[in-house]
């Protein structure tokens, strides 16, 4: 019984929380690739930007970080739209590889700007430890983990409602299915592009803040998430936001379970090599089922 509780408390819950962070980033990646055909390697640094904007708001207002999240999401969404206008829009009709290289350049620019403004020291939103909540007299979970899981579920549900019922959401799905047909059908392409960047930036900010809440804030926070988020997007199916969520949860839980001592008393895989799990799942999925779990696009 004690082994089971250790498994639940120290591995499964952490894997779900990590999967929630991956999900918020992977949704933006899969939407940008599905609609704009852009592999956005600067998306992790967008998450870092959101985390630091929230930190600046905490410093300026003295309010808890939870109250600054909506403002940080809005500011990051505006930054994402501005970056598209300045850096990507002029390159929209060039070969794909040029856009990919440009996204690496954007990532470096965002990270360098953060380092100039905030420095390279590790920061945190609050000091001290949180007392875990005891569920059913056995399962321990930190309050911030409950908030992260609940907030992620709420954001994913809101996005799904927009994509399913809102006129703009239907236009976004049409652009993802067939961009050429969407254009000649009168769909406002520019509005769809702006909405895609805004939604991706806002969700990336939320993911970065949640990860920083659970760990610490550093300038490399988002860059370290790029591989797992791309793996989640491919696993779920390119162009499928809900698929990205499922894929992210699988990746997050798999990374944590890979460090569990299944045999003997030592972890199967050192925590330093957890990213190898994401890479392995990504390669296997590309070989076995390129369309992903929910049958996304293959280009």
C-alpha positions in Angstrom: 0.0 0.0 0.0 2.8 2.4 0.8 4.4 1.8 -2.6 1.1 2.6 -4.3 0.7 5.8 -2.4 4.3 6.8 -3.1 3.6 6.1 -6.8 0.5 8.3 -6.8 1.8 11.1 -4.7 5.3 11.5 -6.1 5.0 10.3 -9.7 1.5 10.2 -11.1 0.3 13.5 -9.8 3.6 15.2 -10.9 3.2 13.6 -14.3 -0.3 15.0 -14.7 0.8 18.5 -13.6 3.8 18.4 -16.1 1.4 17.2 -18.8 -0.9 20.2 -18.1 2.1 22.5 -18.7 3.0 20.7 -21.9 -0.6 20.8 -23.1 -0.9 24.6 -22.9 2.3 24.9 -25.0 1.5 22.1 -27.4 -1.9 23.6 -28.3 -0.3 26.7 -29.7 2.3 24.6 -31.5 -0.3 22.4 -33.2 -2.5 25.3 -34.1 0.3 27.4 -35.6 1.5 24.4 -37.6 -2.1 23.4 -38.6 -3.1 26.8 -39.8 0.1 28.6 -40.8 2.3 25.5 -41.5 4.9 27.0 -39.2 7.0 24.9 -36.8 7.4 27.6 -34.2 10.6 26.8 -32.2 10.3 30.1 -30.4 7.1 28.9 -28.6 9.0 27.8 -25.5 10.5 31.3 -25.2 7.0 32.7 -25.4 6.2 30.7 -22.3 9.3 32.2 -20.6 8.1 35.7 -21.6 4.8 35.0 -20.0 6.4 33.8 -16.8 8.6 36.9 -16.6 5.7 39.3 -17.4 3.8 37.8 -14.5 6.9 38.2 -12.3 7.1 41.9 -13.3 3.4 42.4 -12.4 3.9 40.7 -9.0 6.8 43.0 -8.3 4.9 46.1 -9.4 1.6 45.4 -7.7 2.5 43.2 -4.8 -0.4 40.9 -5.6 -0.4 37.1 -5.6 0.7 35.7 -9.0 -2.7 34.1 -9.5 -4.2 37.6 -9.9 -1.6 38.6 -12.5 -2.1 35.6 -14.8 -4.9 37.1 -17.0 -2.9 40.3 -17.5 0.2 38.4 -18.3 -1.7 36.2 -20.8 -3.1 39.3 -22.5 0.3 40.9 -22.7 1.9 37.8 -24.1 -0.9 37.4 -26.7 -0.2 41.0 -27.8 3.5 40.2 -28.0 2.8 37.1 -30.1 0.7 39.1 -32.6 3.4 41.8 -32.8 6.2 39.2 -33.3 4.2 37.7 -36.2 3.7 41.1 -37.8 7.3 42.1 -37.5 9.1 38.8 -38.0 6.9 36.2 -39.7 4.4 38.1 -41.9 7.1 39.4 -44.3 8.4 35.8 -44.7 4.9 34.1 -45.2 5.6 33.2 -48.9 9.2 32.0 -48.5 10.3 28.4 -48.3 9.3 26.7 -45.0 13.0 26.2 -43.9 13.4 30.0 -43.9 10.5 30.3 -41.5 11.9 27.6 -39.2 15.3 29.3 -39.1 13.5 32.6 -38.4 11.7 31.1 -35.4 15.1 30.1 -33.9 16.2 33.7 -34.3 13.1 35.0 -32.7 13.7 32.5 -29.8 17.2 33.9 -29.3 15.9 37.5 -29.4 13.2 36.9 -26.8 15.6 35.1 -24.5 18.2 37.8 -24.8 15.7 40.6 -24.2 14.5 38.8 -21.0 18.1 38.5 -19.9 18.8 42.2 -20.5 15.7 43.3 -18.5 15.5 40.7 -15.7 19.1 39.4 -15.6 20.1 35.7 -15.6 19.5 35.0 -11.9 16.9 32.4 -11.0 13.7 34.0 -9.6 10.6 32.8 -7.9 7.1 34.2 -7.3 7.0 33.4 -3.6 9.2 32.1 -0.9 8.6 29.2 1.5 6.9 25.8 1.3 3.2 24.9 0.8 1.5 22.4 3.1 0.0 19.6 1.0 -3.7 18.8 1.0 -4.6 15.3 2.2 -7.3 13.6 0.1 -9.1 10.5 1.3 -6.6 10.3 4.2 -3.8 9.1 1.9 -3.2 11.1 -1.2 -1.2 14.3 -0.7 -1.4 17.0 -3.3 -0.1 20.6 -3.2 -2.6 23.4 -3.5 -0.8 24.8 -6.5 -1.1 21.5 -8.3 -4.8 21.5 -7.8 -5.0 25.0 -9.2 -2.8 24.1 -12.2 -4.9 21.1 -13.1 -8.2 23.0 -12.7 -7.0 26.1 -14.6 -5.7 24.0 -17.4 -9.0 22.1 -17.7 -10.9 25.4 -17.7 -8.7 26.9 -20.4 -8.9 23.8 -22.6 -12.7 23.7 -22.2 -13.0 27.4 -23.2 -10.8 26.8 -26.2 -12.9 23.8 -27.3 -16.1 25.8 -27.0 -14.6 28.6 -29.1 -13.4 26.2 -31.8 -16.7 24.3 -31.9 -19.3 27.0 -31.6 -17.9 30.5 -32.3 -17.8 31.8 -35.8 -14.1 32.6 -35.5 -13.4 29.1 -34.2 -15.1 27.6 -37.2 -13.0 29.8 -39.5 -9.9 28.6 -37.8 -10.8 25.0 -38.3 -11.6 25.7 -42.0 -8.2 27.4 -42.4 -6.5 24.3 -40.8 -8.4 21.9 -43.1 -7.8 23.7 -46.4 -6.2 27.2 -46.4 -6.7 27.8 -50.1 -10.4 26.9 -50.1 -10.9 29.0 -47.0 -9.4 32.1 -48.7 -11.6 31.8 -51.8 -14.6 31.2 -49.5 -14.3 34.6 -48.0 -12.9 33.7 -44.6 -11.1 36.6 -43.1 -7.6 35.1 -43.2 -5.8 38.0 -41.4 -8.3 37.8 -38.5 -7.8 34.1 -38.2 -4.0 34.5 -38.2 -4.2 37.1 -35.4 -6.5 35.0 -33.4 -4.2 32.0 -33.8 -1.2 33.9 -32.5 -3.2 35.5 -29.7 -4.6 32.2 -28.4 -1.3 30.5 -28.8 0.6 33.3 -26.9 -2.0 33.5 -24.1 -1.9 29.7 -23.5 1.9 29.7 -23.7 2.0 32.4 -21.0 -0.3 30.3 -18.8 1.9 27.2 -19.2 5.1 29.2 -18.5 3.6 30.7 -15.3 2.3 27.3 -14.1 5.7 25.7 -14.6 7.4 28.6 -12.8 5.0 28.3 -10.0 5.8 24.6 -9.6 9.6 25.1 -10.0 11.5 28.4 -10.5 11.8 31.1 -13.1 14.8 31.0 -15.4 15.6 32.3 -18.8 15.9 28.8 -20.2 12.5 27.7 -18.7 10.6 27.5 -22.0 13.4 26.4 -24.2 13.8 23.1 -22.3 10.1 22.3 -23.1 10.3 22.6 -26.9 11.0 18.9 -27.5 8.3 17.5 -25.2 5.7 20.0 -26.6 6.5 19.1 -30.2 6.3 15.4 -29.2 2.9 16.0 -27.6 1.6 17.8 -30.7 2.8 15.0 -33.0 1.5 12.3 -30.6 -2.0 13.9 -30.5 -2.1 14.7 -34.2 -1.0 17.9 -35.9 -3.8 20.4 -36.1 -5.8 18.7 -33.3 -5.8 20.9 -30.1 -7.6 18.3 -28.0 -5.2 15.7 -29.4 -2.3 17.9 -28.2 -3.8 17.8 -24.7 -4.0 14.0 -24.7 -0.5 13.7 -26.1 0.9 16.1 -23.5 -0.6 14.2 -20.7 0.8 11.0 -22.1 4.3 12.6 -22.4 4.2 14.2 -19.0 3.1 11.0 -17.2 5.5 8.9 -19.2 8.5 11.1 -18.3 7.7 10.8 -14.6 7.0 7.1 -14.7 10.4 6.6 -16.4 12.1 7.7 -13.2 10.1 5.4 -11.0 12.1 2.5 -9.4 10.1 -0.3 -11.1 13.0 -2.8 -10.6 15.0 -2.6 -7.4 15.4 0.6 -5.5 16.9 2.8 -8.3 15.1 4.8 -10.9 14.8 3.2 -14.3 16.0 6.4 -15.9 17.8 9.3 -14.3 15.6 12.5 -14.1 18.3 14.3 -16.1 17.4 12.1 -19.1 13.6 12.4 -19.0 13.6 14.3 -22.3 14.8 11.1 -23.9 11.4 9.6 -23.3 9.8 12.5 -25.3 12.2 12.0 -28.1 11.6 8.2 -28.2 7.8 8.6 -28.2 8.2 11.3 -31.0 10.3 9.1 -33.2 8.2 5.9 -32.7 5.0 7.8 -33.4 6.4 9.4 -36.6 7.3 5.9 -37.8 4.3 3.9 -36.7 1.4 6.4 -36.9 2.4 9.8 -38.4 -1.2 11.1 -38.1 -1.1 10.8 -34.3 -3.7 9.6 -31.9 -6.6 11.7 -33.3 -5.6 11.4 -36.9 -4.0 14.8 -37.5 -2.4 16.1 -40.7 0.6 14.8 -42.4 2.5 17.2 -44.7 
